[in-house]
Amino acid sequence: MRSTGIVRMVDQLGRIVLPIELRKSMDIKEKDPLEIFTDDDRIILTKYHPACVFCNNADNIVYFNGKRICADCLKKIKEEF
């Protein structure tokens, strides 16, 4: 994990603003859903992708190395190796 050097304050409603430079570099657009994870004392935001990263199928999704993959694509990956 690398530091951006950017510091933002949390407002009275618990909101923070993601700087435009960061949103552009991470391709985060207005209304894009973000998923929130915690890891000990860290809060991690990631773009939410409910479907398979390979075929966009949203059925039978499993996690493989931190990515969402449908059962069919996972089977194909296993067959390749």
KOLPA-817628 format. One record per residue: x, y, z of N, C-alpha, C in turn. Coordinates in steps of 0.2 Angstrom, whole numbers, plus 5000, padded with zeros to 4 digits. Last residue first. Layout:
<pts>
PT   n.c1   n.c2   n.c3   ca.c1   ca.c2   ca.c3   c.c1   c.c2   c.c3
PT      X      Y      Z       X       Y       Z      X      Y      Z
...
</pts>
This chain:
<pts>
PT   n.c1   n.c2   n.c3   ca.c1   ca.c2   ca.c3   c.c1   c.c2   c.c3
PT   4978   4877   4921    4984    4875    4925   4983   4869   4928
PT   4966   4877   4914    4972    4879    4910   4978   4877   4914
PT   4957   4872   4923    4958    4868    4918   4965   4870   4914
PT   4956   4884   4931    4958    4878    4934   4960   4873   4928
PT   4949   4892   4922    4956    4894    4924   4959   4888   4927
PT   4937   4886   4920    4942    4887    4914   4949   4888   4917
PT   4932   4888   4933    4933    4881    4930   4938   4881   4925
PT   4931   4901   4933    4935    4898    4938   4937   4891   4936
PT   4921   4903   4924    4928    4906    4922   4933   4902   4927
PT   4910   4897   4931    4912    4894    4924   4919   4897   4922
PT   4908   4904   4942    4910    4897    4943   4913   4895   4936
PT   4915   4921   4941    4910    4916    4941   4913   4909   4941
PT   4924   4930   4952    4925    4926    4946   4919   4922   4946
PT   4931   4944   4959    4925    4941    4958   4926   4937   4952
PT   4947   4944   4968    4943    4946    4962   4937   4941   4962
PT   4955   4938   4978    4952    4945    4979   4948   4947   4973
PT   4958   4925   4973    4964    4930    4974   4961   4937   4974
PT   4942   4924   4970    4948    4920    4968   4953   4926   4968
PT   4925   4922   4976    4931    4926    4976   4938   4921   4974
PT   4911   4918   4965    4916    4916    4970   4922   4921   4970
PT   4895   4919   4958    4901    4922    4959   4905   4919   4965
PT   4883   4914   4952    4888    4910    4955   4895   4913   4955
PT   4880   4928   4940    4878    4922    4944   4884   4917   4946
PT   4884   4938   4932    4883    4940    4939   4881   4934   4943
PT   4897   4940   4920    4891    4936    4923   4891   4937   4930
PT   4908   4946   4915    4903    4950    4917   4896   4946   4919
PT   4920   4939   4912    4914    4938    4907   4908   4942   4909
PT   4930   4943   4921    4931    4941    4915   4925   4941   4910
PT   4925   4947   4933    4929    4951    4930   4931   4949   4923
PT   4907   4945   4937    4914    4941    4935   4918   4946   4931
PT   4900   4958   4947    4900    4953    4942   4907   4950   4941
PT   4900   4969   4955    4897    4963    4957   4897   4957   4953
PT   4912   4979   4960    4911    4975    4953   4907   4969   4955
PT   4916   4994   4967    4911    4988    4968   4910   4985   4961
PT   4932   5000   4971    4926    5000    4966   4922   4994   4967
PT   4935   5001   4988    4937    4998    4981   4931   4999   4977
PT   4943   5006   5003    4938    5007    4998   4940   5004   4991
PT   4947   5002   5019    4949    5001    5012   4943   5002   5008
PT   4953   5007   5034    4947    5007    5030   4949   5006   5023
PT   4962   4999   5047    4962    5002    5041   4955   5001   5038
PT   4965   4992   5058    4964    4999    5059   4963   5002   5053
PT   4960   4977   5051    4963    4980    5058   4961   4987   5059
PT   4952   4982   5038    4958    4977    5040   4962   4980   5046
PT   4937   4983   5030    4941    4985    5036   4947   4979   5036
PT   4929   4989   5015    4932    4984    5019   4936   4987   5025
PT   4916   4994   5005    4920    4996    5011   4923   4990   5014
PT   4914   4998   4988    4914    4993    4993   4919   4995   4999
PT   4905   5010   4979    4912    5008    4982   4910   5003   4987
PT   4897   5014   4963    4897    5011    4970   4904   5009   4972
PT   4897   5030   4956    4900    5024    4956   4899   5021   4963
PT   4892   5043   4956    4887    5038    4957   4890   5031   4957
PT   4906   5049   4947    4900    5051    4951   4895   5045   4951
PT   4919   5037   4945    4915    5042    4943   4909   5044   4948
PT   4935   5033   4946    4929    5033    4950   4925   5039   4948
PT   4948   5029   4941    4942    5029    4936   4936   5028   4941
PT   4959   5033   4948    4956    5026    4950   4950   5025   4945
PT   4962   5045   4943    4967    5040    4943   4964   5033   4944
PT   4950   5052   4947    4952    5051    4940   4957   5045   4939
PT   4951   5052   4961    4945    5049    4957   4947   5047   4950
PT   4963   5059   4963    4962    5052    4965   4957   5048   4961
PT   4959   5071   4958    4965    5068    4955   4965   5060   4957
PT   4948   5075   4967    4947    5073    4959   4953   5070   4956
PT   4948   5067   4983    4950    5072    4978   4949   5070   4971
PT   4933   5062   4991    4939    5060    4988   4941   5065   4982
PT   4928   5068   5007    4928    5070    4999   4934   5066   4996
PT   4918   5060   5019    4925    5063    5017   4924   5064   5009
PT   4906   5060   5032    4908    5060    5025   4915   5063   5024
PT   4900   5062   5045    4904    5056    5043   4907   5055   5036
PT   4894   5073   5047    4890    5068    5045   4894   5061   5044
PT   4904   5082   5050    4900    5080    5055   4895   5075   5054
PT   4918   5075   5040    4913    5080    5042   4909   5078   5048
PT   4935   5071   5041    4928    5069    5041   4924   5074   5044
PT   4948   5078   5031    4944    5078    5037   4937   5075   5036
PT   4962   5071   5022    4955    5074    5022   4952   5073   5029
PT   4977   5071   5014    4974    5071    5021   4967   5074   5020
PT   4989   5063   5004    4982    5067    5004   4979   5066   5011
PT   4999   5055   5002    5001    5061    5005   4995   5066   5005
PT   4997   5042   4997    4996    5048    4992   4998   5054   4995
PT   5007   5028   5001    5004    5034    5003   5003   5039   4997
PT   5003   5011   4996    5007    5017    4996   5003   5023   4998
PT   5004   4994   5000    5000    5000    5000   5004   5006   5000
</pts>
